[in-house]
Amino acid sequence: MFLFQLPEDTLYLILSYLDCQSLCRFSQVCKKFHHFTNRDAVWRKIARERINTGLTKQGTDMYPQLPLKDRVKVSQNWRRGQSRKEILLKWKTNLLPWMQLDGDALYLSQAADIGVYYLQGDESRLPRKPALLHSGHREDVCRFVLTDTHLISAGGDGKIILHNRRNSSSMECSGHKQEVNCIDSKGGVIVSGSRDRTARIWALSSNRLGECLHTIQTFDRVWSVAINPSQSSFVTGTSCCYNLAPLRIWDTERCQQVSCLGTEFRRGAGVLDIVFESPFQLLTCGYDTFIRYWDLRVTSRKCVMEWEEPHDSALYCIQSDENHMIASGSSYYGVVRLWDKRQTNCLQTFHLSSATSSPVYCLRFNTSKLYAALATTLCALDFKGQAPRGQR
């Protein structure tokens, strides 16, 4: 009875020190306690220590509309690998798809087009035809990125197309001599990387839209680019065939090299994906089969942590929950792995293709589902419910 007399903020503080099991038992005492234990303030401390709850290391909540209590429950399924595999889309020819998630919309590239599919609740299939279609490339789309105003695609034809998301108009940018392998955009600036061994900076502002501002000679094929969240610099990941260091950091305004990373990489160990977690921390993966965690404040220019793919496969893509979890897609048999940064070994492994080997070209996830794009299928792993017996 003493707890009933406490102020609400004091009761929240006490409950925040309980573990998950104790909170669940506490919620069954009475209606008042059940009401208190459903509040996000009670679960925030627990959620910060769990994987993929939507809370970043900096404390930002990426899914404030979802109760933290429910996200903590689903997080247990991610850690245990309890999921249900779903085939959302199939196509007949082998493609190199790329995708992005934007709320309830999934953007998926298939050959030279980018389709927009709207996710509807827990349905295990998507419509065969997209709700919207963005086209314009003469060859396959290699990468694309979403901003508030534009969908920006890079293609094998060497073109960059700016698709306006508000009025359906488009604009073509030319400059690269060969296919554009990667692209990123933040703060009114676009950075692209190409097989022609250059990286280019383009304007996204209305008064200079599509104008090439700078061209950087990298002397190596550029496989990946990422703009720092601070927008003061960007990183290029190259094939590491001619330069000793595949990761180079450039000043966005002056386009001068600030530093380089990965001088210990072997020849040909190209970097295929780069993910910034903060202005000072980034993750990389590529042909050398390692996920590496870099801290730009460390002067040694060596990674501070690394995780090796157990089957010696190249890693095509990674995504982070910006806290403890990393998901990676490998080059064989559609293997997706989950990693906990606090552990050295892989947390969970999922084989999404068995009959024919396919890389995982791209993966994206939210708090309940992971989407993986393979050569002929778009797969999903649903962690919200209990997996069927045959898939456990």
N, C-alpha and C positions, 0 to 999 in steps of 0.2 A: 504493500500500500504506500510505502514511502516514495516510490518512484512516481506515483500519480501526483504527488505534491510538488514535484520539481518543475522549474521553468522549462519551457520547450527547448531553449538553446542548450541548457545543461543536459537535458535528456538526450538530445542529438549527440552531444559530445560523448556521453557515456556509451551510447549505442555504437558510435563509430569505432570504438576499440574492440568490439566483439568480432569474432570470425564469422564466416558465411554460415556454418552449421548452427552456431548459437543464435544468429539473427533469425534464421528460419524457425527455430524452436520458440524463440521469444515472440514471434509474430502470431503464434497460435494461442497465446495466453488469453487475450481478449481483443475486442474490436479496436480499442484505443491503441494498444501496442501494435496491432496489425497495421493500423493507419500510419503510425510513426515509422515502422520498419519498411514501408514502401517508398519513403522519401529518398531522393537522390543523395542528400547530405549524409545519410547513414551509410550508404554504400560506396561513397567516393574513395575512401581510403583503400577498401578492398579492391575496387575496380582499377586503381592505379597499379596494383601489383599483378593483375591478371593480364593475359594476352588478348589483344583485339577487343577491348571494351569501348573503344572510341575516345578514350582519354589519352592525349599525347603527353610526352615527357614534360612539355612546358605547361601542362595543365589545361590546355584547350579541350573542350568537349565538341567532337565533330558531329555527334548525333544527339543534340540536346532534346529532340522530340521523343526519343526512346527512353523508357525508364532504365536507370542503371541496374536495378535489381534483375531485370530480364536479361540485360546484356551480360551480367556476371554469370548467369545460368548458362547462356549460350557459349560463353567463353570456356566453360568446362568441357563442352563437346569439341571445341577446337583443339584443346590440349590433349584430349583422349582420342582424337581422330574419329569421333562418332559423327558420320555424315551420310547423306543419301546422294548418290550420283544421278545426275539428270543430263540427258542429251537435249539441248534446246534447239539446235539447228544442225542440219546436214547439207553438204553440197557435194557434187560429183567429182570435180577436178581439184587437184592439190593447189592450195593457195598459201600465201604468207599473210594471214590476217593480223590486224591490229585493232585495238578497241579502247574505249574510254567509258567510264561510268559518270553520269551526271544526274544525281538524284534517282528518279525512277526511269530514266532514259539510258539505254545502252547504245553506244555508237560503235559500229563494226564495219571495218573495211573488207570488201570482197572484190578482188581484182582491182579495177579502176574506179570503183564506186564506194561510197560510204553510206551505209543505211542506218536509220535511227529506229530502234525498236523500244517500245514502252513495256516495262516490266509490270506484270499484273499479279499482285499478291504472291501466292505460292504455286502458281501454275508452272508445270514442268516443261512447257514448250512455248516458243515464241511464234508469232504469226510468220508464215512463209515469206510474206512480202513486208518490207519495212514501211513504217508510217511516212517517213520522209527519205529522200534519196539525194545525196550530193554527188555530183559527177563533174567531169571536166578534164581529167587526166587521160592521156593516150596510152599510158602503161600503168602497171600496178601501183597502188598507193603503198608507199613504204612505211610512213608514219603520219600521224596527225595529232593535233593538240587542240584543246578547247579553251577559249577565253569567254568572258562575259558577252562579248559582241561577235566573235568570229569562231568558225571552225577552220583551222589552218592545216592544209594537207601538203605533204611532200611526196613526189612520185618518182618512178623509175624513168620518166621522160625528162628529168632535170628541172621540172617546173614546181613552183609553189603556188597554190591557189588559196585565196582568202575568201571563204564562204561567209557572207554576212548572215548571222542567225536571226536577225530581226526582219529583214526585208527580202531574203532569199536571193539577193544579188551576189555576184562573185567577181573576183579580180585575179588575174594571172600575173605572177612575178617571174621573170626570167633573169638568169645570171650564171647559174651553175652549168657546166659543160657536160656533166654526167649525172647519174641518178642521185637524188637527194635522199640519203639514208636515214636522217634523223632531224628532228625539229623540236623547238621549245619556245614558249612565249610567256613573258611576264612584264607588267608595267609599261605597256606600249611599245615593247621591243620584241622582235622575233630573231632567234638564232637558228641557223641551219648548218648542217654538215653533209659533205658529199664525197663521192668516190673520186672526184676531181682533185682531192687533197686540199680543199679549202673549206673554211667556215665563213659564213656571211652573216652580217647583222642587217636586219630590215626594220623599217619604221612601221608601226601599227597605228600611229596617231592619225587623226583625220586629215590634217593639213599636209602630211607627207606619206600617206598610206601606200605601202608597197614599194617604197623607195629603198634601194640598197645603200646603206650608210657606210659600211666598211667591208673589206674582204681580207681575210687572214689566211696566209699560206701556212699550212700545217705540215706539208711534205709527207703526209701519210693519209690513207683513206680514213675519213671520219665516220665512225660507227655510231656514236652517241654524243648527245649534248644535253646539258642541264643548266638552267639559269639559277643562280643563288637566290634564295627568298629575299635577301636584302637588295637584289637587283644591281648590286655594285660590280659583280663579276659573274662569269660563267665558266663551265668546265667542258672540255672536249675529250672524248675517249676515242683513240685511234686504233688502227690495226697493229701497231707496234712492229711493223716490218722494217722501217727505216729509222725511226727515232728510238732512242733508248727508253724513254718514258712515255707510256701511252696516255697518261692523264696530264692535261695542261690546263692551268687556271689563267684566265684572261680578264683584264680590266674592261668592263663593258663600255665605258666612255672613251678611254684612250686606245683600246684594242691592243694593249701591250701585255706580254706574258708576265704574270705575277710570280708563278712558281710552277713546278712540275712534280708529279707523284708517280711512283711505280718504277723507279730506276732499276729495281731488282727483277722486273718481269723478264721472262724469256722471250726470244724473238717470236713474233706471230701471236702473242698472247693478247689479242685485241680485247677492248672493253666494249661490251654490247649494250649495257644499260647502266644508267647513273640515276640515283635517287637522292635528293637533298632531304635531310630530316630537320635541319636547322641551318642558319647561316654559316655554321662552323663544322657541321657534321654531314657526311654523305656516305652512301653505300654504292658499291660497284660490283659488277659480275661480268663474266665473259668466257673466252676460250680457255683460260687457264684453270677452269673448274673451281675457282674460289669465289666466295662472297667476302668482300673486304669492307671494313668499317674505318673511315678516315676522319681524323680530327684536324682541321686546318690550322688550329692553334699550336699543334705539335711541330716543332722545327725540324725533326729528324726526317720528315718526308716519307716515313714508313707508316703503314696502316697500324692502328692500335689494336684491332681484333680481326680475326679471319676464321671462316668456316669452309671446310673442303667438301665438295660434292662426293659422296661415298663411292659412286660408280664411275668416277673419272670422266664425267660427261660435261661438255660445255654448257654453260648456263646462259640462256637467251634473255631472261627477264627476271626482275625482282620487284616486289612491292613491300613496303613497311607500314605498320600501324602507327609509326612515329613514337613508339614506346618500346615494347619488348619483343614483338613478333616480326619475322621476315618470312615472306613466301617466295619461293623460287621455282622457275620452270626450266627443265633441262632439255637437252637436244635429242633424247631417245625415249621412245615408248610413252610419251605424254606424262612424264614423271613430274609431279608437283610435290615439293617438300615444304614443311613448316619448320621454322627454326625459332628457338628462344635465345635471345642474345646472352642470357645468363648461363647458358649451357654450351658445351663444345660440340655435342653430337646433335644430329637431326632429331626434331621432336616427333614428326609424323611424316609418312610417305604415302602418296596416292598415285596409282597407275591408271591414267585415263585412256590409254590406248594399248591394245594388246595384239590384235591381229596384224596390223601394220604399224611400224614404228613412225612416230611423228614427233617433232619438237613441240614444246609449248612456246608458241611465238609471243604470246602476251597473256598476262593474267591481271585481274583486278578483283578486289574484294571489299565488302562492307562488313558489318558486324555479324551477319548471319549466313552470307553466301560468298563463295569464291567462284569466279568465272574464268575459264581458260579457253583460249583460242588455239586450236590445233589445225593441221593441214586440211582436214575435211569436216571438222565438227566444232561446234561451240558447246562446251561442257560446263556444268555447274555442280558444285558440291554444296549441299544444303546442310548447315550445321544446326538449324533451329530445332528440328525434331530428332527423334531417335532413329538411327539407321536400321533398315531391315536386316533380318538375321543373315542373309546371304552377303551383305556388304559390311558387316562389322569386322 
